[in-house]
Structures are given as structure tokens and as C-alpha cells.
């Protein structure tokens, strides 16, 4: 059975590691290293870049839509 969890506090990660040492759960390598120093999961932000050179906003055209 597989669950995805969000670790909100570093103490929760410590408890999960203790359960792993008792062979009650198995943490994948990505789960243990995904938490930052403060215990919060690492967050990623992906963005795109648009080339807007030469673009002119036409207000009348926008109102037609």
C-alpha cells in the first residue's frame, strides 16, 4: 500500500524514521530527503517565459471576446 504524506513538522519525520527502524514502514529515498531543514516539504515552482517583444494589447479586440 502506498501513501503520499505532507510532513508539517520535523518531529513527524523523526517519528516516521523510528517506525522505519522497527521495520513497520518503509520510507523511499525521495520521501526522507524531500523535507527541508525546518521539516516542511521542499516546494518547487515551475514557470514559463513568454517573449512579448512586439506585442501590442488591443483593448477593443479584448472586449469583443
mmJSON file of the N, C-alpha and C atoms, coordinates in Angstrom:
{"data_MODEL":{"atom_site":{
"group_PDB":["ATOM","ATOM","ATOM","ATOM","ATOM","ATOM","ATOM","ATOM","ATOM","ATOM","ATOM","ATOM","ATOM","ATOM","ATOM","ATOM","ATOM","ATOM","ATOM","ATOM","ATOM","ATOM","ATOM","ATOM","ATOM","ATOM","ATOM","ATOM","ATOM","ATOM","ATOM","ATOM","ATOM","ATOM","ATOM","ATOM","ATOM","ATOM","ATOM","ATOM","ATOM","ATOM","ATOM","ATOM","ATOM","ATOM","ATOM","ATOM","ATOM","ATOM","ATOM","ATOM","ATOM","ATOM","ATOM","ATOM","ATOM","ATOM","ATOM","ATOM","ATOM","ATOM","ATOM","ATOM","ATOM","ATOM","ATOM","ATOM","ATOM","ATOM","ATOM","ATOM","ATOM","ATOM","ATOM","ATOM","ATOM","ATOM","ATOM","ATOM","ATOM","ATOM","ATOM","ATOM","ATOM","ATOM","ATOM","ATOM","ATOM","ATOM","ATOM","ATOM","ATOM","ATOM","ATOM","ATOM","ATOM","ATOM","ATOM","ATOM","ATOM","ATOM","ATOM","ATOM","ATOM","ATOM","ATOM","ATOM","ATOM","ATOM","ATOM","ATOM","ATOM","ATOM","ATOM","ATOM","ATOM","ATOM","ATOM","ATOM","ATOM","ATOM","ATOM","ATOM","ATOM","ATOM","ATOM","ATOM","ATOM","ATOM","ATOM","ATOM","ATOM","ATOM","ATOM","ATOM","ATOM","ATOM","ATOM","ATOM","ATOM","ATOM","ATOM","ATOM","ATOM","ATOM","ATOM","ATOM","ATOM","ATOM","ATOM","ATOM","ATOM","ATOM","ATOM","ATOM","ATOM","ATOM","ATOM","ATOM","ATOM","ATOM","ATOM","ATOM","ATOM","ATOM","ATOM","ATOM","ATOM","ATOM","ATOM","ATOM","ATOM","ATOM","ATOM","ATOM","ATOM","ATOM","ATOM","ATOM","ATOM","ATOM","ATOM","ATOM","ATOM","ATOM","ATOM","ATOM","ATOM","ATOM","ATOM","ATOM","ATOM","ATOM","ATOM"],
"id":[1,2,3,4,5,6,7,8,9,10,11,12,13,14,15,16,17,18,19,20,21,22,23,24,25,26,27,28,29,30,31,32,33,34,35,36,37,38,39,40,41,42,43,44,45,46,47,48,49,50,51,52,53,54,55,56,57,58,59,60,61,62,63,64,65,66,67,68,69,70,71,72,73,74,75,76,77,78,79,80,81,82,83,84,85,86,87,88,89,90,91,92,93,94,95,96,97,98,99,100,101,102,103,104,105,106,107,108,109,110,111,112,113,114,115,116,117,118,119,120,121,122,123,124,125,126,127,128,129,130,131,132,133,134,135,136,137,138,139,140,141,142,143,144,145,146,147,148,149,150,151,152,153,154,155,156,157,158,159,160,161,162,163,164,165,166,167,168,169,170,171,172,173,174,175,176,177,178,179,180,181,182,183,184,185,186,187,188,189,190,191,192,193,194,195],
"type_symbol":["N","C","C","N","C","C","N","C","C","N","C","C","N","C","C","N","C","C","N","C","C","N","C","C","N","C","C","N","C","C","N","C","C","N","C","C","N","C","C","N","C","C","N","C","C","N","C","C","N","C","C","N","C","C","N","C","C","N","C","C","N","C","C","N","C","C","N","C","C","N","C","C","N","C","C","N","C","C","N","C","C","N","C","C","N","C","C","N","C","C","N","C","C","N","C","C","N","C","C","N","C","C","N","C","C","N","C","C","N","C","C","N","C","C","N","C","C","N","C","C","N","C","C","N","C","C","N","C","C","N","C","C","N","C","C","N","C","C","N","C","C","N","C","C","N","C","C","N","C","C","N","C","C","N","C","C","N","C","C","N","C","C","N","C","C","N","C","C","N","C","C","N","C","C","N","C","C","N","C","C","N","C","C","N","C","C","N","C","C","N","C","C","N","C","C"],
"label_atom_id":["N","CA","C","N","CA","C","N","CA","C","N","CA","C","N","CA","C","N","CA","C","N","CA","C","N","CA","C","N","CA","C","N","CA","C","N","CA","C","N","CA","C","N","CA","C","N","CA","C","N","CA","C","N","CA","C","N","CA","C","N","CA","C","N","CA","C","N","CA","C","N","CA","C","N","CA","C","N","CA","C","N","CA","C","N","CA","C","N","CA","C","N","CA","C","N","CA","C","N","CA","C","N","CA","C","N","CA","C","N","CA","C","N","CA","C","N","CA","C","N","CA","C","N","CA","C","N","CA","C","N","CA","C","N","CA","C","N","CA","C","N","CA","C","N","CA","C","N","CA","C","N","CA","C","N","CA","C","N","CA","C","N","CA","C","N","CA","C","N","CA","C","N","CA","C","N","CA","C","N","CA","C","N","CA","C","N","CA","C","N","CA","C","N","CA","C","N","CA","C","N","CA","C","N","CA","C","N","CA","C","N","CA","C","N","CA","C","N","CA","C","N","CA","C","N","CA","C"],
"label_alt_id":[null,null,null,null,null,null,null,null,null,null,null,null,null,null,null,null,null,null,null,null,null,null,null,null,null,null,null,null,null,null,null,null,null,null,null,null,null,null,null,null,null,null,null,null,null,null,null,null,null,null,null,null,null,null,null,null,null,null,null,null,null,null,null,null,null,null,null,null,null,null,null,null,null,null,null,null,null,null,null,null,null,null,null,null,null,null,null,null,null,null,null,null,null,null,null,null,null,null,null,null,null,null,null,null,null,null,null,null,null,null,null,null,null,null,null,null,null,null,null,null,null,null,null,null,null,null,null,null,null,null,null,null,null,null,null,null,null,null,null,null,null,null,null,null,null,null,null,null,null,null,null,null,null,null,null,null,null,null,null,null,null,null,null,null,null,null,null,null,null,null,null,null,null,null,null,null,null,null,null,null,null,null,null,null,null,null,null,null,null,null,null,null,null,null,null],
"label_comp_id":["UNK","UNK","UNK","UNK","UNK","UNK","UNK","UNK","UNK","UNK","UNK","UNK","UNK","UNK","UNK","UNK","UNK","UNK","UNK","UNK","UNK","UNK","UNK","UNK","UNK","UNK","UNK","UNK","UNK","UNK","UNK","UNK","UNK","UNK","UNK","UNK","UNK","UNK","UNK","UNK","UNK","UNK","UNK","UNK","UNK","UNK","UNK","UNK","UNK","UNK","UNK","UNK","UNK","UNK","UNK","UNK","UNK","UNK","UNK","UNK","UNK","UNK","UNK","UNK","UNK","UNK","UNK","UNK","UNK","UNK","UNK","UNK","UNK","UNK","UNK","UNK","UNK","UNK","UNK","UNK","UNK","UNK","UNK","UNK","UNK","UNK","UNK","UNK","UNK","UNK","UNK","UNK","UNK","UNK","UNK","UNK","UNK","UNK","UNK","UNK","UNK","UNK","UNK","UNK","UNK","UNK","UNK","UNK","UNK","UNK","UNK","UNK","UNK","UNK","UNK","UNK","UNK","UNK","UNK","UNK","UNK","UNK","UNK","UNK","UNK","UNK","UNK","UNK","UNK","UNK","UNK","UNK","UNK","UNK","UNK","UNK","UNK","UNK","UNK","UNK","UNK","UNK","UNK","UNK","UNK","UNK","UNK","UNK","UNK","UNK","UNK","UNK","UNK","UNK","UNK","UNK","UNK","UNK","UNK","UNK","UNK","UNK","UNK","UNK","UNK","UNK","UNK","UNK","UNK","UNK","UNK","UNK","UNK","UNK","UNK","UNK","UNK","UNK","UNK","UNK","UNK","UNK","UNK","UNK","UNK","UNK","UNK","UNK","UNK","UNK","UNK","UNK","UNK","UNK","UNK"],
"label_asym_id":["A","A","A","A","A","A","A","A","A","A","A","A","A","A","A","A","A","A","A","A","A","A","A","A","A","A","A","A","A","A","A","A","A","A","A","A","A","A","A","A","A","A","A","A","A","A","A","A","A","A","A","A","A","A","A","A","A","A","A","A","A","A","A","A","A","A","A","A","A","A","A","A","A","A","A","A","A","A","A","A","A","A","A","A","A","A","A","A","A","A","A","A","A","A","A","A","A","A","A","A","A","A","A","A","A","A","A","A","A","A","A","A","A","A","A","A","A","A","A","A","A","A","A","A","A","A","A","A","A","A","A","A","A","A","A","A","A","A","A","A","A","A","A","A","A","A","A","A","A","A","A","A","A","A","A","A","A","A","A","A","A","A","A","A","A","A","A","A","A","A","A","A","A","A","A","A","A","A","A","A","A","A","A","A","A","A","A","A","A","A","A","A","A","A","A"],
"label_entity_id":["1","1","1","1","1","1","1","1","1","1","1","1","1","1","1","1","1","1","1","1","1","1","1","1","1","1","1","1","1","1","1","1","1","1","1","1","1","1","1","1","1","1","1","1","1","1","1","1","1","1","1","1","1","1","1","1","1","1","1","1","1","1","1","1","1","1","1","1","1","1","1","1","1","1","1","1","1","1","1","1","1","1","1","1","1","1","1","1","1","1","1","1","1","1","1","1","1","1","1","1","1","1","1","1","1","1","1","1","1","1","1","1","1","1","1","1","1","1","1","1","1","1","1","1","1","1","1","1","1","1","1","1","1","1","1","1","1","1","1","1","1","1","1","1","1","1","1","1","1","1","1","1","1","1","1","1","1","1","1","1","1","1","1","1","1","1","1","1","1","1","1","1","1","1","1","1","1","1","1","1","1","1","1","1","1","1","1","1","1","1","1","1","1","1","1"],
"label_seq_id":[1,1,1,2,2,2,3,3,3,4,4,4,5,5,5,6,6,6,7,7,7,8,8,8,9,9,9,10,10,10,11,11,11,12,12,12,13,13,13,14,14,14,15,15,15,16,16,16,17,17,17,18,18,18,19,19,19,20,20,20,21,21,21,22,22,22,23,23,23,24,24,24,25,25,25,26,26,26,27,27,27,28,28,28,29,29,29,30,30,30,31,31,31,32,32,32,33,33,33,34,34,34,35,35,35,36,36,36,37,37,37,38,38,38,39,39,39,40,40,40,41,41,41,42,42,42,43,43,43,44,44,44,45,45,45,46,46,46,47,47,47,48,48,48,49,49,49,50,50,50,51,51,51,52,52,52,53,53,53,54,54,54,55,55,55,56,56,56,57,57,57,58,58,58,59,59,59,60,60,60,61,61,61,62,62,62,63,63,63,64,64,64,65,65,65],
"pdbx_PDB_ins_code":[null,null,null,null,null,null,null,null,null,null,null,null,null,null,null,null,null,null,null,null,null,null,null,null,null,null,null,null,null,null,null,null,null,null,null,null,null,null,null,null,null,null,null,null,null,null,null,null,null,null,null,null,null,null,null,null,null,null,null,null,null,null,null,null,null,null,null,null,null,null,null,null,null,null,null,null,null,null,null,null,null,null,null,null,null,null,null,null,null,null,null,null,null,null,null,null,null,null,null,null,null,null,null,null,null,null,null,null,null,null,null,null,null,null,null,null,null,null,null,null,null,null,null,null,null,null,null,null,null,null,null,null,null,null,null,null,null,null,null,null,null,null,null,null,null,null,null,null,null,null,null,null,null,null,null,null,null,null,null,null,null,null,null,null,null,null,null,null,null,null,null,null,null,null,null,null,null,null,null,null,null,null,null,null,null,null,null,null,null,null,null,null,null,null,null],
"Cartn_x":[0.847,0.0,0.897,0.568,1.381,0.553,1.127,0.502,1.473,0.945,1.75,1.341,2.314,2.01,2.798,2.282,2.981,3.442,4.732,5.3,5.321,4.593,4.457,5.428,6.032,6.941,8.054,9.257,10.404,10.217,9.447,9.198,8.443,7.554,6.812,7.768,8.757,9.741,10.564,10.897,11.623,10.813,9.52,8.654,8.566,8.492,8.45,9.747,10.857,12.143,12.237,11.648,11.631,10.797,9.665,8.844,9.567,10.349,11.117,12.182,12.807,13.837,13.237,11.943,11.248,10.679,10.978,10.507,8.982,8.346,6.89,6.47,7.332,7.082,8.385,8.286,9.469,9.369,10.376,10.438,11.266,10.737,11.536,12.582,13.612,14.702,14.229,13.247,12.733,11.938,11.282,10.441,11.27,12.35,13.147,13.91,14.355,15.148,14.294,12.978,12.115,11.846,12.075,11.824,13.027,12.75,13.821,14.303,15.18,15.719,14.645,13.626,12.572,11.471,11.643,10.667,9.56,9.511,8.482,8.956,8.035,8.447,9.006,9.943,10.523,9.454,9.387,8.393,9.099,8.475,9.034,8.086,8.643,7.86,8.34,7.43,7.788,7.048,7.756,7.167,7.592,6.869,7.233,7.657,8.416,8.839,8.215,7.579,6.96,7.675,7.952,8.573,7.466,7.379,6.316,6.824,8.031,8.541,7.688,7.28,6.479,4.986,4.559,3.133,2.495,1.357,0.594,-0.793,-1.207,-2.512,-3.572,-4.576,-5.68,-6.909,-7.251,-8.363,-9.688,-9.908,-11.177,-11.296,-10.215,-10.244,-10.526,-9.97,-10.183,-11.637,-12.275,-13.677,-14.588,-14.191,-15.015,-15.134,-14.123,-14.149,-15.085],
"Cartn_y":[-1.161,0.0,1.231,2.233,3.445,4.663,5.525,6.785,7.922,9.068,10.275,11.178,11.63,12.475,13.768,14.797,16.075,16.228,16.351,16.459,17.931,18.258,19.647,20.041,19.062,19.366,18.331,18.755,17.843,16.68,16.872,15.795,14.64,14.963,13.917,13.053,13.661,12.9,12.004,12.495,11.685,10.456,10.648,9.523,8.502,8.982,8.064,7.274,7.927,7.221,6.174,6.471,5.493,4.272,4.499,3.381,2.571,3.25,2.539,1.653,2.143,1.342,0.102,0.147,-1.016,-1.932,-1.616,-2.378,-2.422,-1.322,-1.227,-0.486,0.393,1.109,1.156,1.496,1.681,3.055,3.873,5.191,5.085,5.622,5.639,6.733,6.663,7.639,9.052,9.245,10.579,11.166,10.327,10.818,11.446,10.79,11.298,12.556,12.653,13.811,14.96,14.753,15.802,16.892,16.611,17.602,18.514,19.773,20.739,20.684,21.604,21.628,21.923,22.694,23.027,21.973,20.863,19.793,19.943,21.067,21.272,20.676,20.145,19.555,20.623,20.206,21.132,21.502,22.745,23.207,23.602,23.271,23.641,24.604,25.468,26.419,26.354,26.03,25.962,27.077,27.795,28.909,28.831,29.543,29.611,31.04,31.187,32.509,32.761,33.891,34.258,35.472,35.409,36.545,37.504,38.666,39.623,40.832,40.744,41.861,42.011,43.2,43.479,43.279,42.826,42.61,43.922,44.221,45.408,44.958,45.35,44.992,45.83,45.167,45.851,45.716,46.785,46.769,46.448,46.985,46.74,45.252,44.65,43.234,42.396,42.791,42.062,42.151,43.298,43.456,42.624,42.369,41.569,40.127,39.636,38.25,38.144],
"Cartn_z":[0.0,0.0,0.0,-0.788,-0.903,-0.529,0.308,0.698,0.423,0.081,-0.025,1.125,1.886,3.03,2.938,3.57,3.664,5.106,5.296,6.638,7.028,8.085,8.5,9.613,10.254,11.363,11.357,11.72,11.704,12.672,13.729,14.698,14.033,13.1,12.388,11.574,10.955,10.19,11.119,12.295,13.271,13.673,13.868,14.234,13.106,11.87,10.728,10.612,10.868,10.812,11.925,13.094,14.184,13.795,13.147,12.678,11.614,10.794,9.776,10.431,11.493,12.164,12.823,13.156,13.727,12.642,11.388,10.224,10.148,10.529,10.444,9.174,8.683,7.437,6.651,5.381,4.546,3.899,4.133,3.515,2.245,1.167,-0.053,0.072,-0.731,-0.608,-0.878,-1.74,-2.037,-0.892,-0.089,0.998,2.102,2.496,3.613,3.229,2.001,1.608,1.086,0.936,0.407,1.438,2.706,3.741,3.883,4.109,4.318,5.75,6.108,7.469,8.501,8.118,9.062,9.099,8.368,8.384,7.363,6.696,5.684,4.368,3.591,2.319,1.368,0.572,-0.399,-1.426,-1.767,-2.737,-4.017,-5.115,-6.408,-7.103,-7.873,-8.643,-10.079,-10.963,-12.371,-13.106,-13.927,-14.657,-16.117,-16.93,-18.336,-18.661,-19.702,-20.152,-21.517,-21.666,-22.936,-23.503,-24.779,-25.451,-25.869,-25.248,-25.536,-26.322,-26.835,-27.638,-28.887,-29.173,-30.363,-30.15,-28.99,-28.726,-28.315,-28.923,-28.547,-28.137,-26.937,-26.423,-27.119,-27.675,-28.336,-27.441,-26.764,-25.806,-26.498,-27.676,-28.396,-28.751,-29.194,-29.523,-28.282,-27.149,-25.913,-25.457,-25.671,-25.292,-26.183,-27.408,-28.318,-27.846,-27.178,-26.71,-25.556],
"occupancy":[1.0,1.0,1.0,1.0,1.0,1.0,1.0,1.0,1.0,1.0,1.0,1.0,1.0,1.0,1.0,1.0,1.0,1.0,1.0,1.0,1.0,1.0,1.0,1.0,1.0,1.0,1.0,1.0,1.0,1.0,1.0,1.0,1.0,1.0,1.0,1.0,1.0,1.0,1.0,1.0,1.0,1.0,1.0,1.0,1.0,1.0,1.0,1.0,1.0,1.0,1.0,1.0,1.0,1.0,1.0,1.0,1.0,1.0,1.0,1.0,1.0,1.0,1.0,1.0,1.0,1.0,1.0,1.0,1.0,1.0,1.0,1.0,1.0,1.0,1.0,1.0,1.0,1.0,1.0,1.0,1.0,1.0,1.0,1.0,1.0,1.0,1.0,1.0,1.0,1.0,1.0,1.0,1.0,1.0,1.0,1.0,1.0,1.0,1.0,1.0,1.0,1.0,1.0,1.0,1.0,1.0,1.0,1.0,1.0,1.0,1.0,1.0,1.0,1.0,1.0,1.0,1.0,1.0,1.0,1.0,1.0,1.0,1.0,1.0,1.0,1.0,1.0,1.0,1.0,1.0,1.0,1.0,1.0,1.0,1.0,1.0,1.0,1.0,1.0,1.0,1.0,1.0,1.0,1.0,1.0,1.0,1.0,1.0,1.0,1.0,1.0,1.0,1.0,1.0,1.0,1.0,1.0,1.0,1.0,1.0,1.0,1.0,1.0,1.0,1.0,1.0,1.0,1.0,1.0,1.0,1.0,1.0,1.0,1.0,1.0,1.0,1.0,1.0,1.0,1.0,1.0,1.0,1.0,1.0,1.0,1.0,1.0,1.0,1.0,1.0,1.0,1.0,1.0,1.0,1.0],
"B_iso_or_equiv":[0.0,0.0,0.0,0.0,0.0,0.0,0.0,0.0,0.0,0.0,0.0,0.0,0.0,0.0,0.0,0.0,0.0,0.0,0.0,0.0,0.0,0.0,0.0,0.0,0.0,0.0,0.0,0.0,0.0,0.0,0.0,0.0,0.0,0.0,0.0,0.0,0.0,0.0,0.0,0.0,0.0,0.0,0.0,0.0,0.0,0.0,0.0,0.0,0.0,0.0,0.0,0.0,0.0,0.0,0.0,0.0,0.0,0.0,0.0,0.0,0.0,0.0,0.0,0.0,0.0,0.0,0.0,0.0,0.0,0.0,0.0,0.0,0.0,0.0,0.0,0.0,0.0,0.0,0.0,0.0,0.0,0.0,0.0,0.0,0.0,0.0,0.0,0.0,0.0,0.0,0.0,0.0,0.0,0.0,0.0,0.0,0.0,0.0,0.0,0.0,0.0,0.0,0.0,0.0,0.0,0.0,0.0,0.0,0.0,0.0,0.0,0.0,0.0,0.0,0.0,0.0,0.0,0.0,0.0,0.0,0.0,0.0,0.0,0.0,0.0,0.0,0.0,0.0,0.0,0.0,0.0,0.0,0.0,0.0,0.0,0.0,0.0,0.0,0.0,0.0,0.0,0.0,0.0,0.0,0.0,0.0,0.0,0.0,0.0,0.0,0.0,0.0,0.0,0.0,0.0,0.0,0.0,0.0,0.0,0.0,0.0,0.0,0.0,0.0,0.0,0.0,0.0,0.0,0.0,0.0,0.0,0.0,0.0,0.0,0.0,0.0,0.0,0.0,0.0,0.0,0.0,0.0,0.0,0.0,0.0,0.0,0.0,0.0,0.0,0.0,0.0,0.0,0.0,0.0,0.0],
"pdbx_formal_charge":[null,null,null,null,null,null,null,null,null,null,null,null,null,null,null,null,null,null,null,null,null,null,null,null,null,null,null,null,null,null,null,null,null,null,null,null,null,null,null,null,null,null,null,null,null,null,null,null,null,null,null,null,null,null,null,null,null,null,null,null,null,null,null,null,null,null,null,null,null,null,null,null,null,null,null,null,null,null,null,null,null,null,null,null,null,null,null,null,null,null,null,null,null,null,null,null,null,null,null,null,null,null,null,null,null,null,null,null,null,null,null,null,null,null,null,null,null,null,null,null,null,null,null,null,null,null,null,null,null,null,null,null,null,null,null,null,null,null,null,null,null,null,null,null,null,null,null,null,null,null,null,null,null,null,null,null,null,null,null,null,null,null,null,null,null,null,null,null,null,null,null,null,null,null,null,null,null,null,null,null,null,null,null,null,null,null,null,null,null,null,null,null,null,null,null],
"auth_seq_id":[1,1,1,2,2,2,3,3,3,4,4,4,5,5,5,6,6,6,7,7,7,8,8,8,9,9,9,10,10,10,11,11,11,12,12,12,13,13,13,14,14,14,15,15,15,16,16,16,17,17,17,18,18,18,19,19,19,20,20,20,21,21,21,22,22,22,23,23,23,24,24,24,25,25,25,26,26,26,27,27,27,28,28,28,29,29,29,30,30,30,31,31,31,32,32,32,33,33,33,34,34,34,35,35,35,36,36,36,37,37,37,38,38,38,39,39,39,40,40,40,41,41,41,42,42,42,43,43,43,44,44,44,45,45,45,46,46,46,47,47,47,48,48,48,49,49,49,50,50,50,51,51,51,52,52,52,53,53,53,54,54,54,55,55,55,56,56,56,57,57,57,58,58,58,59,59,59,60,60,60,61,61,61,62,62,62,63,63,63,64,64,64,65,65,65],
"auth_comp_id":["UNK","UNK","UNK","UNK","UNK","UNK","UNK","UNK","UNK","UNK","UNK","UNK","UNK","UNK","UNK","UNK","UNK","UNK","UNK","UNK","UNK","UNK","UNK","UNK","UNK","UNK","UNK","UNK","UNK","UNK","UNK","UNK","UNK","UNK","UNK","UNK","UNK","UNK","UNK","UNK","UNK","UNK","UNK","UNK","UNK","UNK","UNK","UNK","UNK","UNK","UNK","UNK","UNK","UNK","UNK","UNK","UNK","UNK","UNK","UNK","UNK","UNK","UNK","UNK","UNK","UNK","UNK","UNK","UNK","UNK","UNK","UNK","UNK","UNK","UNK","UNK","UNK","UNK","UNK","UNK","UNK","UNK","UNK","UNK","UNK","UNK","UNK","UNK","UNK","UNK","UNK","UNK","UNK","UNK","UNK","UNK","UNK","UNK","UNK","UNK","UNK","UNK","UNK","UNK","UNK","UNK","UNK","UNK","UNK","UNK","UNK","UNK","UNK","UNK","UNK","UNK","UNK","UNK","UNK","UNK","UNK","UNK","UNK","UNK","UNK","UNK","UNK","UNK","UNK","UNK","UNK","UNK","UNK","UNK","UNK","UNK","UNK","UNK","UNK","UNK","UNK","UNK","UNK","UNK","UNK","UNK","UNK","UNK","UNK","UNK","UNK","UNK","UNK","UNK","UNK","UNK","UNK","UNK","UNK","UNK","UNK","UNK","UNK","UNK","UNK","UNK","UNK","UNK","UNK","UNK","UNK","UNK","UNK","UNK","UNK","UNK","UNK","UNK","UNK","UNK","UNK","UNK","UNK","UNK","UNK","UNK","UNK","UNK","UNK","UNK","UNK","UNK","UNK","UNK","UNK"],
"auth_asym_id":["A","A","A","A","A","A","A","A","A","A","A","A","A","A","A","A","A","A","A","A","A","A","A","A","A","A","A","A","A","A","A","A","A","A","A","A","A","A","A","A","A","A","A","A","A","A","A","A","A","A","A","A","A","A","A","A","A","A","A","A","A","A","A","A","A","A","A","A","A","A","A","A","A","A","A","A","A","A","A","A","A","A","A","A","A","A","A","A","A","A","A","A","A","A","A","A","A","A","A","A","A","A","A","A","A","A","A","A","A","A","A","A","A","A","A","A","A","A","A","A","A","A","A","A","A","A","A","A","A","A","A","A","A","A","A","A","A","A","A","A","A","A","A","A","A","A","A","A","A","A","A","A","A","A","A","A","A","A","A","A","A","A","A","A","A","A","A","A","A","A","A","A","A","A","A","A","A","A","A","A","A","A","A","A","A","A","A","A","A","A","A","A","A","A","A"],
"auth_atom_id":["N","CA","C","N","CA","C","N","CA","C","N","CA","C","N","CA","C","N","CA","C","N","CA","C","N","CA","C","N","CA","C","N","CA","C","N","CA","C","N","CA","C","N","CA","C","N","CA","C","N","CA","C","N","CA","C","N","CA","C","N","CA","C","N","CA","C","N","CA","C","N","CA","C","N","CA","C","N","CA","C","N","CA","C","N","CA","C","N","CA","C","N","CA","C","N","CA","C","N","CA","C","N","CA","C","N","CA","C","N","CA","C","N","CA","C","N","CA","C","N","CA","C","N","CA","C","N","CA","C","N","CA","C","N","CA","C","N","CA","C","N","CA","C","N","CA","C","N","CA","C","N","CA","C","N","CA","C","N","CA","C","N","CA","C","N","CA","C","N","CA","C","N","CA","C","N","CA","C","N","CA","C","N","CA","C","N","CA","C","N","CA","C","N","CA","C","N","CA","C","N","CA","C","N","CA","C","N","CA","C","N","CA","C","N","CA","C","N","CA","C","N","CA","C","N","CA","C"],
"pdbx_PDB_model_num":[1,1,1,1,1,1,1,1,1,1,1,1,1,1,1,1,1,1,1,1,1,1,1,1,1,1,1,1,1,1,1,1,1,1,1,1,1,1,1,1,1,1,1,1,1,1,1,1,1,1,1,1,1,1,1,1,1,1,1,1,1,1,1,1,1,1,1,1,1,1,1,1,1,1,1,1,1,1,1,1,1,1,1,1,1,1,1,1,1,1,1,1,1,1,1,1,1,1,1,1,1,1,1,1,1,1,1,1,1,1,1,1,1,1,1,1,1,1,1,1,1,1,1,1,1,1,1,1,1,1,1,1,1,1,1,1,1,1,1,1,1,1,1,1,1,1,1,1,1,1,1,1,1,1,1,1,1,1,1,1,1,1,1,1,1,1,1,1,1,1,1,1,1,1,1,1,1,1,1,1,1,1,1,1,1,1,1,1,1,1,1,1,1,1,1]
}}}
